[in-house]
Amino acid sequence: MSSPNIASLVTIVGLTSYIGLTTTSPTVLLSNPASSNSVYKINYISVSNGSSASAVSITMGYHTAAAGAGTSIRLASTISVPVNSSLILLDKPLYLEENRSLVVTSNLTSPTDIICSYETIS
């Protein structure tokens, strides 16, 4: 497992990932497997609260292993998203190396959507 040298790129593919949170359990937003031979450049993450009754609190962690395993390092902690509103969690690049993942947790089961725009670089 080694991170690719992004100065000598072969492939860059733009992708978008999204999830609709319906649980208060930690949920993997994006996972970069240990054998991917890629680095993911995260460009943008947005949270949308579809509830008209309650604000939702979002926590996002950078995990030291793929699939939500390993230690979680908080990128955002209990960020409140008002009713019927959206919030940008990330708008500056963040690199997700091999065997790393991003995990989100909500305090409510209200309709909460999270979208992530990223590039796979290999």
Secondary structure, 3 states (H helix, E strand, C coil): CCCCCCCCCCCEEEEEEEEEECCCCCEEEEEECCCCCCEEEEEEEEEEECCCCCCEEEEEEEECCHHHCCCEEEEEEEEEECCCEEEEEECCCEEECCCEEEEEEECCCCCEEEEEEEEEEC
